[in-house]
Amino acid sequence: MDGLDRRTLGRNIRQARHRLGLTQEQIAERINMTPEVYGRMERGNLVPRLERFVLLCRVLGETPDRLISRHAPAEDGAEDGEAPDPADVPVDDLQHRLGTNMREARKRLGLTQVEMAERLHLPVDLYGRMERGETLPRLDSFVAICQVLGEMSDQLLGLSPPPAGKAR
């Protein structure tokens, strides 16, 4: 990942929706968003909040990495794993899981919270709240965190990839 590119995100979302043969209105309804706001997201004018992005990934049957990536990876079979279905993960659990995974990845790199916050250009107290699972980062900050930690977004979120060919 080279940072969050809103146009790429919007294009990838639109392509995934087209592959499913769904309208903007149908997707917007499934993620509890107005069609107008959803259209702004597909045009790259709006970045969803992280929890809505996770739900959108689930509805589209895509992984976070595929939707964020400038070069979507080749289709590969979904892995069977212990990770939960993104649609079933409450926001509090998502915050906790992400915070724990961020902390573990940061420690593996031998970085302090202060060093991470500096690299991300975030206030230290905000980064600390993210690691404690008290708040979720914005999607652009989340992509930056993935880059600094060298982790895939799916791994940091602790989510399994969606089952192949199954969208809600």
C-alpha positions in Angstrom: 0.0 0.0 0.0 1.2 3.5 -0.9 -1.3 5.5 1.2 -5.0 5.9 0.8 -5.9 7.2 -2.7 -9.6 8.2 -2.6 -10.0 7.8 -6.4 -8.5 4.3 -6.3 -10.7 3.4 -3.4 -13.8 4.7 -5.2 -12.9 2.9 -8.4 -12.3 -0.4 -6.6 -15.6 -0.1 -4.8 -17.4 0.7 -8.0 -15.8 -2.3 -9.8 -16.7 -4.7 -7.0 -20.3 -3.4 -7.1 -20.4 -3.9 -10.8 -19.1 -7.5 -10.5 -22.0 -8.2 -8.2 -24.5 -6.6 -10.6 -25.8 -4.3 -7.9 -26.9 -0.6 -8.1 -25.5 2.2 -6.0 -28.9 2.3 -4.3 -28.8 -1.4 -3.4 -25.3 -1.1 -1.8 -26.2 2.1 -0.1 -29.2 0.5 1.5 -27.2 -2.5 2.7 -24.6 -0.3 4.5 -27.2 2.2 5.8 -26.0 5.2 3.7 -27.9 7.5 1.4 -27.4 6.8 -2.4 -26.1 10.3 -2.8 -23.4 9.9 -0.1 -22.5 6.5 -1.4 -22.1 7.9 -4.9 -19.6 10.5 -3.5 -17.6 7.6 -2.1 -17.5 5.8 -5.4 -16.3 9.1 -7.1 -13.5 9.4 -4.6 -14.9 12.5 -2.9 -15.6 10.8 0.4 -13.8 8.3 2.6 -16.0 6.1 4.8 -15.4 5.6 8.5 -13.4 2.5 9.3 -16.4 0.5 10.7 -18.5 1.4 7.7 -15.6 0.4 5.4 -15.4 -3.0 7.0 -19.1 -3.5 6.5 -18.8 -2.4 2.9 -16.0 -4.9 2.3 -18.3 -7.6 3.7 -21.3 -6.6 1.5 -19.1 -6.4 -1.6 -17.3 -9.7 -0.7 -13.9 -8.1 -0.8 -11.0 -7.8 1.6 -10.0 -4.4 2.9 -6.6 -4.8 1.1 -8.3 -5.4 -2.2 -10.4 -2.2 -2.0 -7.6 0.0 -0.8 -4.9 -1.4 -3.2 -3.9 0.5 -6.3 -3.2 -2.9 -7.9 -5.8 -5.3 -6.7 -4.2 -8.7 -6.0 -5.2 -11.6 -8.1 -8.2 -13.6 -7.0 -7.2 -16.4 -4.7 -9.3 -18.8 -2.7 -10.7 -17.7 0.6 -8.8 -19.1 3.5 -10.7 -21.0 6.1 -9.6 -19.6 9.4 -10.6 -18.8 13.0 -11.1 -15.1 12.3 -14.6 -13.7 12.6 -16.8 -12.6 9.7 -16.4 -8.8 9.5 -20.2 -8.3 9.4 -20.5 -10.0 12.8 -17.9 -7.9 14.6 -19.3 -5.2 16.8 -17.4 -1.8 16.7 -16.1 -2.3 20.3 -14.6 -5.7 19.4 -13.2 -4.2 16.2 -11.5 -1.4 18.2 -10.1 -3.9 20.7 -8.8 -6.3 18.1 -7.2 -3.6 16.0 -5.6 -2.0 19.1 -4.2 -5.2 20.2 -2.8 -6.1 16.8 -1.4 -2.6 16.4 0.4 -2.8 19.7 1.8 -6.3 19.0 3.1 -5.2 15.5 4.6 -2.0 16.9 6.4 -3.9 19.6 7.8 -6.4 17.1 9.3 -3.5 15.3 10.8 -2.2 18.5 9.0 1.1 18.3 7.5 3.1 21.2 4.0 4.7 21.0 5.7 8.1 20.7 7.8 6.9 17.7 4.7 5.5 16.0 2.7 8.7 16.6 5.6 10.8 15.2 5.8 8.6 12.1 2.0 8.9 11.6 1.9 12.6 12.4 -0.7 11.9 15.0 -0.9 13.2 18.6 0.6 10.6 21.0 -2.6 10.5 23.1 -4.7 9.7 20.1 -2.4 6.9 19.0 -2.5 5.5 22.6 -6.3 5.5 22.6 -6.2 3.5 19.3 -3.9 0.9 20.8 -6.1 0.7 23.9 -9.1 0.0 21.7 -10.9 3.2 22.8 -11.2 4.6 19.3 -10.8 3.7 15.7 -8.5 5.6 13.3 -9.8 7.3 10.2 -9.4 5.2 7.1 -6.5 7.3 5.8 -4.7 7.0 9.2 -5.4 3.3 9.2 -3.7 2.9 5.8 -0.7 4.8 7.1 -0.6 2.6 10.2 -0.6 -0.5 8.0 2.3 1.0 6.0 4.4 1.9 9.0 3.8 -1.5 10.6 4.3 -3.4 7.4 1.0 -5.2 8.0 -1.9 -6.0 5.7 -5.1 -4.3 6.7 -6.9 -7.6 6.9 -4.3 -8.9 9.4 -4.4 -5.7 11.6 -8.2 -5.8 11.7 -8.1 -9.5 12.6 -10.7 -10.3 10.0 -11.0 -13.3 7.8 -11.4 -12.8 4.1 -15.0 -13.0 2.9 -16.1 -16.4 1.5 -15.5 -16.6 -2.3 -18.6 -15.6 -4.2 -20.7 -14.8 -1.1 -21.9 -11.3 -0.6 -24.8 -10.1 1.4 
